[in-house]
Amino acid sequence: MLELASKTWKILPRQVRTFLARRIQPKFTVSVTGIVTNEKSEVLLLDHFFRPSSGWGPPGGFVERGEQPETALRREIKEETTLELADVRLLRARTFKRHVEIIYTARGIGEARAASREIRGFEWFAIDAMPAEMSINLQTVIRNALAPPKL
């Protein structure tokens, strides 16, 4: 059933997906995304049933009413992968019409495993080996977030 819902969601035009999301939260939506790395400096990517296009992307999800964004990030990553987080840092926030996305960087603690029905699987990727079918925009955000500081 989840597979059918996922396929249906992905083929819906963006405007229809936006319309449906607005029916649940009519003013605006807020989500959090975590660029999570391990001890090898690899980035955690999830193969998510409901992510448009390839499915691959960083973990995260919607902030619940009254929830602080960092708390939402920790909750979402724990629910999706069982990982705890350390060194959580706000990277940036960006908007898309009536949606706010808050992006963090963090280090994963523990052994990751796919713990949510929304997740098909996960993998730790080297920065230069992210899935080619993943959104170029997401790849750029991740590369920029993990690039060494310019002097």
MDTraj code that builds the backbone (N, CA, C; nanometers):
import mdtraj as md
import numpy as np

residues = "MET LEU GLU LEU ALA SER LYS THR TRP LYS ILE LEU PRO ARG GLN VAL ARG THR PHE LEU ALA ARG ARG ILE GLN PRO LYS PHE THR VAL SER VAL THR GLY ILE VAL THR ASN GLU LYS SER GLU VAL LEU LEU LEU ASP HIS PHE PHE ARG PRO SER SER GLY TRP GLY PRO PRO GLY GLY PHE VAL GLU ARG GLY GLU GLN PRO GLU THR ALA LEU ARG ARG GLU ILE LYS GLU GLU THR THR LEU GLU LEU ALA ASP VAL ARG LEU LEU ARG ALA ARG THR PHE LYS ARG HIS VAL GLU ILE ILE TYR THR ALA ARG GLY ILE GLY GLU ALA ARG ALA ALA SER ARG GLU ILE ARG GLY PHE GLU TRP PHE ALA ILE ASP ALA MET PRO ALA GLU MET SER ILE ASN LEU GLN THR VAL ILE ARG ASN ALA LEU ALA PRO PRO LYS LEU".split()
xyz = np.array([
    [0.0823, -0.1193, 0.0000],
    [0.0000, 0.0000, 0.0000],
    [0.0875, 0.1269, 0.0000],
    [0.1941, 0.1256, 0.0834],
    [0.2836, 0.2404, 0.0894],
    [0.3535, 0.2616, -0.0443],
    [0.3912, 0.1525, -0.1088],
    [0.4570, 0.1608, -0.2396],
    [0.3645, 0.2280, -0.3416],
    [0.2358, 0.1923, -0.3418],
    [0.1385, 0.2524, -0.4336],
    [0.1213, 0.4014, -0.4032],
    [0.1101, 0.4354, -0.2739],
    [0.0973, 0.5765, -0.2359],
    [0.2199, 0.6551, -0.2793],
    [0.3376, 0.5948, -0.2616],
    [0.4630, 0.6593, -0.3008],
    [0.4659, 0.6858, -0.4508],
    [0.4315, 0.5846, -0.5293],
    [0.4330, 0.6006, -0.6750],
    [0.3322, 0.7063, -0.7195],
    [0.2154, 0.7062, -0.6577],
    [0.1119, 0.8045, -0.6915],
    [0.1603, 0.9454, -0.6580],
    [0.2192, 0.9626, -0.5382],
    [0.2697, 1.0940, -0.4958],
    [0.3740, 1.1456, -0.5934],
    [0.4655, 1.0592, -0.6352],
    [0.5745, 1.1009, -0.7226],
    [0.5272, 1.1440, -0.8611],
    [0.4193, 1.0845, -0.9110],
    [0.3739, 1.1209, -1.0460],
    [0.2811, 1.2419, -1.0459],
    [0.2346, 1.2818, -0.9270],
    [0.1501, 1.4006, -0.9205],
    [0.2321, 1.5237, -0.9570],
    [0.1749, 1.6158, -1.0303],
    [0.2463, 1.7414, -1.0586],
    [0.2787, 1.8147, -0.9282],
    [0.3865, 1.8896, -0.9304],
    [0.4317, 1.9629, -0.8117],
    [0.3194, 2.0487, -0.7537],
    [0.2430, 2.1135, -0.8397],
    [0.1352, 2.2005, -0.7921],
    [0.0309, 2.1207, -0.7137],
    [0.0029, 1.9990, -0.7550],
    [-0.0956, 1.9154, -0.6851],
    [-0.0396, 1.8722, -0.5493],
    [0.0889, 1.8333, -0.5459],
    [0.1507, 1.7953, -0.4179],
    [0.1478, 1.9137, -0.3214],
    [0.1794, 2.0324, -0.3728],
    [0.1777, 2.1531, -0.2898],
    [0.0364, 2.1795, -0.2388],
    [-0.0615, 2.1691, -0.3283],
    [-0.2015, 2.1902, -0.2903],
    [-0.2421, 2.0961, -0.1775],
    [-0.2084, 1.9697, -0.1903],
    [-0.2443, 1.8710, -0.0879],
    [-0.1746, 1.9001, 0.0450],
    [-0.0468, 1.9379, 0.0396],
    [0.0255, 1.9711, 0.1628],
    [-0.0370, 2.0928, 0.2304],
    [-0.0830, 2.1898, 0.1525],
    [-0.1442, 2.3112, 0.2075],
    [-0.2775, 2.2826, 0.2746],
    [-0.3454, 2.1774, 0.2339],
    [-0.4724, 2.1424, 0.2972],
    [-0.4495, 2.0976, 0.4410],
    [-0.3332, 2.0391, 0.4669],
    [-0.3010, 1.9930, 0.6016],
    [-0.2518, 2.1103, 0.6858],
    [-0.1650, 2.1943, 0.6289],
    [-0.1113, 2.3114, 0.6974],
    [-0.1277, 2.4308, 0.6038],
    [-0.2425, 2.4982, 0.6089],
    [-0.2762, 2.5980, 0.5081],
    [-0.1921, 2.7250, 0.5068],
    [-0.1272, 2.7648, 0.6163],
    [-0.0519, 2.8899, 0.6145],
    [0.0865, 2.8704, 0.5563],
    [0.1642, 2.7802, 0.6128],
    [0.2950, 2.7458, 0.5593],
    [0.3413, 2.6172, 0.6260],
    [0.4381, 2.5554, 0.5663],
    [0.4958, 2.4344, 0.6236],
    [0.6415, 2.4614, 0.6574],
    [0.6917, 2.3885, 0.7566],
    [0.8311, 2.4003, 0.7977],
    [0.8880, 2.2591, 0.8072],
    [1.0036, 2.2405, 0.7463],
    [1.0707, 2.1116, 0.7585],
    [1.2156, 2.1332, 0.7997],
    [1.2757, 2.0250, 0.8473],
    [1.4165, 2.0259, 0.8845],
    [1.4876, 1.9188, 0.8029],
    [1.6115, 1.9461, 0.7713],
    [1.6955, 1.8512, 0.6986],
    [1.8295, 1.8454, 0.7688],
    [1.8841, 1.7239, 0.7792],
    [2.0132, 1.7069, 0.8437],
    [2.1183, 1.6544, 0.7475],
    [2.2263, 1.7263, 0.7353],
    [2.3419, 1.6768, 0.6606],
    [2.4286, 1.6095, 0.7662],
    [2.4104, 1.4781, 0.7771],
    [2.4700, 1.3989, 0.8848],
    [2.5908, 1.3237, 0.8311],
    [2.7019, 1.3353, 0.9024],
    [2.8246, 1.2664, 0.8615],
    [2.8649, 1.1638, 0.9672],
    [2.9534, 1.0717, 0.9244],
    [3.0080, 0.9719, 1.0165],
    [3.1565, 0.9992, 1.0384],
    [3.2244, 0.9077, 1.1049],
    [3.3671, 0.9257, 1.1370],
    [3.4554, 0.9252, 1.0131],
    [3.4047, 0.8768, 0.8994],
    [3.4818, 0.8761, 0.7739],
    [3.4503, 0.9983, 0.6877],
    [3.3740, 1.0922, 0.7423],
    [3.3285, 1.2119, 0.6706],
    [3.2367, 1.1782, 0.5538],
    [3.1697, 1.0638, 0.5612],
    [3.0689, 1.0277, 0.4613],
    [2.9357, 1.0882, 0.5048],
    [2.8500, 1.1141, 0.4082],
    [2.7207, 1.1757, 0.4365],
    [2.6112, 1.0688, 0.4280],
    [2.5172, 1.0771, 0.5213],
    [2.4050, 0.9835, 0.5267],
    [2.2962, 1.0280, 0.4303],
    [2.2586, 0.9389, 0.3390],
    [2.1474, 0.9653, 0.2477],
    [2.0465, 0.8526, 0.2609],
    [1.9191, 0.8903, 0.2562],
    [1.8105, 0.7939, 0.2659],
    [1.7428, 0.7790, 0.1304],
    [1.7008, 0.6578, 0.1020],
    [1.6173, 0.6320, -0.0154],
    [1.4738, 0.6338, 0.0348],
    [1.4075, 0.7462, 0.0176],
    [1.2782, 0.7763, 0.0772],
    [1.1661, 0.7488, -0.0227],
    [1.0618, 0.6804, 0.0200],
    [0.9490, 0.6490, -0.0681],
    [0.8840, 0.7736, -0.1265],
    [0.8694, 0.8807, -0.0469],
    [0.7919, 0.9963, -0.0912],
    [0.8744, 1.1106, -0.1469],
    [1.0043, 1.0969, -0.1572],
    [1.0864, 1.2050, -0.2125],
    [1.0694, 1.2067, -0.3642],
    [1.0355, 1.3228, -0.4214],
    [1.0204, 1.3305, -0.5668],
    [1.1496, 1.2914, -0.6382],
    [1.1394, 1.2478, -0.7575],
    [1.2485, 1.2020, -0.8453],
    [1.3115, 1.0751, -0.7921],
    [1.4395, 1.0744, -0.7621],
    [1.5109, 0.9488, -0.7360],
    [1.4780, 0.8837, -0.6030],
    [1.4400, 0.9600, -0.5028],
    [1.4186, 0.9053, -0.3700],
    [1.5327, 0.9340, -0.2743],
    [1.6545, 0.9543, -0.3274],
    [1.7713, 0.9773, -0.2424],
    [1.7777, 1.1213, -0.1936],
    [1.8120, 1.1368, -0.0659],
    [1.8311, 1.2693, -0.0093],
    [1.8649, 1.2598, 0.1379],
    [1.8999, 1.3708, 0.1984],
    [1.9332, 1.3701, 0.3409],
    [1.8088, 1.3452, 0.4259],
    [1.8279, 1.2964, 0.5493],
    [1.7131, 1.2717, 0.6361],
    [1.6510, 1.4015, 0.6857],
    [1.5253, 1.3916, 0.7250],
    [1.4543, 1.5064, 0.7796],
    [1.3055, 1.4866, 0.7696],
    [1.2331, 1.5920, 0.7976],
    [1.0880, 1.5847, 0.7909],
    [1.0253, 1.7126, 0.8414],
    [0.8944, 1.7079, 0.8589],
    [0.8195, 1.8258, 0.8994],
    [0.8309, 1.8519, 1.0493],
    [0.8323, 1.9798, 1.0839],
    [0.8310, 2.0236, 1.2226],
    [0.6858, 2.0205, 1.2689],
    [0.6640, 1.9603, 1.3848],
    [0.5283, 1.9543, 1.4384],
    [0.4930, 2.0851, 1.5079],
    [0.3653, 2.1115, 1.5188],
    [0.3180, 2.2346, 1.5832],
    [0.3766, 2.2471, 1.7232],
    [0.4384, 2.3623, 1.7526],
    [0.4958, 2.3894, 1.8837],
    [0.6328, 2.3273, 1.9072],
    [0.6863, 2.2557, 1.8083],
    [0.8149, 2.1876, 1.8238],
    [0.9286, 2.2787, 1.7769],
    [1.0396, 2.2766, 1.8468],
    [1.1573, 2.3520, 1.8053],
    [1.2259, 2.2779, 1.6903],
    [1.2824, 2.3500, 1.5932],
    [1.3429, 2.2840, 1.4772],
    [1.4512, 2.1817, 1.5114],
    [1.5420, 2.2139, 1.6029],
    [1.6467, 2.1159, 1.6359],
    [1.5875, 1.9909, 1.6996],
    [1.4862, 2.0076, 1.7809],
    [1.4167, 1.8931, 1.8406],
    [1.3524, 1.8088, 1.7315],
    [1.2923, 1.8753, 1.6328],
    [1.2308, 1.8035, 1.5208],
    [1.3358, 1.7252, 1.4428],
    [1.4514, 1.7862, 1.4203],
    [1.5582, 1.7170, 1.3488],
    [1.6003, 1.5911, 1.4238],
    [1.6254, 1.6037, 1.5522],
    [1.6665, 1.4880, 1.6323],
    [1.5587, 1.3787, 1.6302],
    [1.4330, 1.4194, 1.6429],
    [1.3221, 1.3233, 1.6404],
    [1.3137, 1.2518, 1.5071],
    [1.3167, 1.3281, 1.3986],
    [1.3045, 1.2695, 1.2649],
    [1.4178, 1.1712, 1.2355],
    [1.5403, 1.2093, 1.2686],
    [1.6542, 1.1222, 1.2388],
    [1.6503, 0.9968, 1.3255],
    [1.6099, 1.0120, 1.4499],
    [1.5959, 0.8948, 1.5379],
    [1.4866, 0.8022, 1.4835],
    [1.3728, 0.8587, 1.4415],
    [1.2629, 0.7772, 1.3876],
    [1.3020, 0.7065, 1.2581],
    [1.3776, 0.7747, 1.1727],
    [1.4104, 0.7195, 1.0420],
    [1.5307, 0.6265, 1.0441],
    [1.6291, 0.6526, 1.1332],
    [1.7557, 0.5784, 1.1256],
    [1.8056, 0.5237, 1.2593],
    [1.7433, 0.5546, 1.3698],
    [1.7835, 0.5210, 1.5075],
    [1.9080, 0.5961, 1.5545],
    [1.9664, 0.6815, 1.4724],
    [2.0869, 0.7553, 1.5108],
    [2.0559, 0.8665, 1.6105],
    [2.1495, 0.8887, 1.7011],
    [2.1515, 1.0083, 1.7841],
    [2.2410, 1.1080, 1.7120],
    [2.2357, 1.2345, 1.7514],
    [2.3162, 1.3382, 1.6862],
    [2.4071, 1.4092, 1.7847],
    [2.5233, 1.4472, 1.7349],
    [2.6172, 1.5315, 1.8103],
    [2.6594, 1.6461, 1.7190],
    [2.7130, 1.7495, 1.7775],
    [2.7647, 1.8655, 1.7024],
    [2.6614, 1.9213, 1.6041],
    [2.5378, 1.9361, 1.6487],
    [2.4315, 1.9895, 1.5632],
    [2.4542, 2.1389, 1.5451],
    [2.4583, 2.1812, 1.4200],
    [2.4795, 2.3234, 1.3886],
    [2.3811, 2.3672, 1.2802],
    [2.3221, 2.4833, 1.3024],
    [2.2344, 2.5414, 1.2019],
    [2.3183, 2.5850, 1.0836],
    [2.2848, 2.5378, 0.9653],
    [2.3573, 2.5779, 0.8450],
    [2.2880, 2.6973, 0.7801],
    [2.1604, 2.6812, 0.7512],
    [2.0855, 2.7894, 0.6887],
    [1.9381, 2.7539, 0.6816],
    [1.8585, 2.8536, 0.6503],
    [1.7162, 2.8331, 0.6243],
    [1.6891, 2.8892, 0.4859],
    [1.5994, 2.8237, 0.4154],
    [1.5612, 2.8744, 0.2833],
    [1.4113, 2.8561, 0.2665],
    [1.3561, 2.9357, 0.1780],
    [1.2115, 2.9302, 0.1563],
    [1.1804, 2.8952, 0.0116],
    [1.0684, 2.8282, -0.0028],
    [1.0113, 2.7952, -0.1331],
    [0.8634, 2.8298, -0.1220],
    [0.8263, 2.9441, -0.1771],
    [0.6889, 2.9932, -0.1664],
    [0.6460, 2.9929, -0.0204],
    [0.5518, 2.9040, 0.0192],
    [0.5032, 2.9031, 0.1575],
    [0.5629, 2.7876, 0.2376],
    [0.6839, 2.7486, 0.2036],
    [0.7520, 2.6428, 0.2781],
    [0.8880, 2.6934, 0.3247],
    [0.9204, 2.6650, 0.4502],
    [1.0492, 2.7003, 0.5082],
    [1.1249, 2.5703, 0.5358],
    [1.2472, 2.5612, 0.4848],
    [1.3321, 2.4456, 0.5113],
    [1.4509, 2.4927, 0.5938],
    [1.4724, 2.4275, 0.7082],
    [1.5828, 2.4607, 0.7972],
    [1.6842, 2.3477, 0.7863],
    [1.8075, 2.3839, 0.7492],
    [1.9104, 2.2832, 0.7219],
    [2.0173, 2.2884, 0.8308],
    [2.0476, 2.1721, 0.8842],
    [2.1496, 2.1569, 0.9876],
    [2.2612, 2.0649, 0.9382],
    [2.3766, 2.0751, 1.0020],
    [2.4811, 1.9745, 0.9886],
    [2.4928, 1.9070, 1.1253],
    [2.5346, 1.7815, 1.1246],
    [2.5487, 1.7075, 1.2499],
    [2.6351, 1.5845, 1.2262],
    [2.6775, 1.5257, 1.3350],
    [2.7521, 1.4004, 1.3307],
    [2.6621, 1.2922, 1.3879],
    [2.6512, 1.1806, 1.3166],
    [2.5692, 1.0690, 1.3621],
    [2.6411, 0.9881, 1.4689],
    [2.5660, 0.9473, 1.5708],
    [2.6190, 0.8658, 1.6797],
    [2.5387, 0.7356, 1.6836],
    [2.6098, 0.6242, 1.6811],
    [2.5428, 0.4943, 1.6885],
    [2.5438, 0.4246, 1.5539],
    [2.4736, 0.3153, 1.5483],
    [2.4638, 0.2339, 1.4266],
    [2.3329, 0.2679, 1.3557],
    [2.3429, 0.3155, 1.2333],
    [2.2223, 0.3519, 1.1585],
    [2.1520, 0.2265, 1.1073],
    [2.0194, 0.2351, 1.1052],
    [1.9387, 0.1322, 1.0397],
    [1.8082, 0.1968, 0.9954],
    [1.7525, 0.1464, 0.8874],
    [1.6250, 0.1996, 0.8369],
    [1.5157, 0.1587, 0.9350],
    [1.4574, 0.2565, 1.0037],
    [1.3620, 0.2272, 1.1108],
    [1.2222, 0.2798, 1.0817],
    [1.1983, 0.3288, 0.9619],
    [1.0686, 0.3871, 0.9276],
    [1.0152, 0.3216, 0.8013],
    [0.8845, 0.3059, 0.7960],
    [0.8216, 0.2511, 0.6753],
    [0.8370, 0.3466, 0.5575],
    [0.8686, 0.4742, 0.5846],
    [0.8864, 0.5721, 0.4775],
    [1.0205, 0.5558, 0.4065],
    [1.1113, 0.4789, 0.4674],
    [1.2474, 0.4670, 0.4161],
    [1.2676, 0.3305, 0.3509],
    [1.3072, 0.3332, 0.2253],
    [1.3379, 0.2108, 0.1514],
    [1.4734, 0.1561, 0.1950],
    [1.5676, 0.2477, 0.2249],
    [1.7007, 0.2094, 0.2676],
    [1.7851, 0.3333, 0.2896],
    [1.9120, 0.3115, 0.3214],
    [2.0036, 0.4223, 0.3442],
    [2.1433, 0.3771, 0.3069],
    [2.2317, 0.4758, 0.2939],
    [2.3720, 0.4452, 0.2680],
    [2.4551, 0.5670, 0.3069],
    [2.5784, 0.5411, 0.3499],
    [2.6755, 0.6475, 0.3748],
    [2.7542, 0.6666, 0.2461],
    [2.7600, 0.7896, 0.1963],
    [2.8257, 0.8193, 0.0686],
    [2.9430, 0.9149, 0.0887],
    [3.0503, 0.8906, 0.0136],
    [3.1566, 0.9896, 0.0031],
    [3.0991, 1.1090, -0.0725],
    [3.1490, 1.2271, -0.0423],
    [3.0964, 1.3493, -0.1040],
    [3.1021, 1.3427, -0.2566],
    [3.2048, 1.2837, -0.3108],
    [3.2186, 1.2770, -0.4567],
    [3.1533, 1.1527, -0.5171],
    [3.0739, 1.0801, -0.4385],
    [3.0109, 0.9573, -0.4884],
    [2.8620, 0.9499, -0.4551],
    [2.7973, 1.0651, -0.4414],
    [2.6534, 1.0653, -0.4147],
    [2.5802, 1.0114, -0.5372],
    [2.4589, 0.9566, -0.5202],
    [2.3852, 0.8996, -0.6331],
    [2.3652, 1.0025, -0.7450],
    [2.3993, 0.9639, -0.8670],
    [2.3886, 1.0555, -0.9818],
    [2.2450, 1.1010, -1.0038],
    [2.1481, 1.0152, -0.9719],
    [2.0079, 1.0502, -0.9951],
    [1.9501, 1.1417, -0.8867],
    [2.0268, 1.1669, -0.7813],
    [1.9820, 1.2572, -0.6753],
    [1.9800, 1.4009, -0.7283],
    [1.8903, 1.4804, -0.6779],
    [1.8773, 1.6203, -0.7169],
    [2.0129, 1.6915, -0.7130],
    [2.0466, 1.7579, -0.8220],
    [2.1714, 1.8349, -0.8287],
    [2.1706, 1.9440, -0.7224],
    [2.0550, 2.0047, -0.6991],
    [2.0419, 2.1088, -0.5970],
    [2.0812, 2.0535, -0.4596],
    [2.0291, 1.9365, -0.4240],
    [2.0642, 1.8753, -0.2951],
    [2.2125, 1.8410, -0.2884],
    [2.2668, 1.7889, -0.3971],
    [2.4091, 1.7565, -0.3996],
    [2.4940, 1.8807, -0.3757],
    [2.4545, 1.9913, -0.4366],
    [2.5286, 2.1175, -0.4203],
    [2.5202, 2.1674, -0.2768],
    [2.4015, 2.1621, -0.2166],
    [2.3850, 2.2051, -0.0769],
    [2.4764, 2.1221, 0.0137],
    [2.4789, 1.9910, -0.0079],
    [2.5617, 1.9021, 0.0748],
    [2.7102, 1.9319, 0.0540],
    [2.7529, 1.9427, -0.0709],
    [2.8950, 1.9717, -0.0984],
    [2.9378, 2.1041, -0.0354],
    [2.8551, 2.2062, -0.0506],
    [2.8874, 2.3378, 0.0072],
    [2.8924, 2.3318, 0.1598],
    [2.8014, 2.2569, 0.2198],
    [2.7963, 2.2480, 0.3665],
    [2.9199, 2.1782, 0.4215],
    [2.9714, 2.0810, 0.3488],
    [3.0833, 2.0003, 0.3987],
    [3.2183, 2.0412, 0.3433],
    [3.2208, 2.1442, 0.2607],
    [3.3479, 2.1918, 0.2044],
    [3.4340, 2.2529, 0.3148],
    [3.5653, 2.2366, 0.3045],
    [3.6525, 2.3004, 0.4034],
    [3.6360, 2.4518, 0.3973],
    [3.6485, 2.5196, 0.5117],
    [3.6355, 2.6658, 0.5103],
    [3.7417, 2.7308, 0.4228],
    [3.7007, 2.8356, 0.3527],
    [3.7946, 2.9106, 0.2685],
    [3.8714, 3.0073, 0.3569],
    [3.9983, 3.0161, 0.3317],
    [4.0827, 3.1071, 0.4118],
    [4.0919, 3.2440, 0.3498],
])
top = md.Topology()
chain = top.add_chain()
for i, resn in enumerate(residues, 1):
    res = top.add_residue(resn, chain, resSeq=i)
    for name in ("N", "CA", "C"):
        top.add_atom(name, md.element.get_by_symbol(name[0]), res)
traj = md.Trajectory(xyz[None], top)
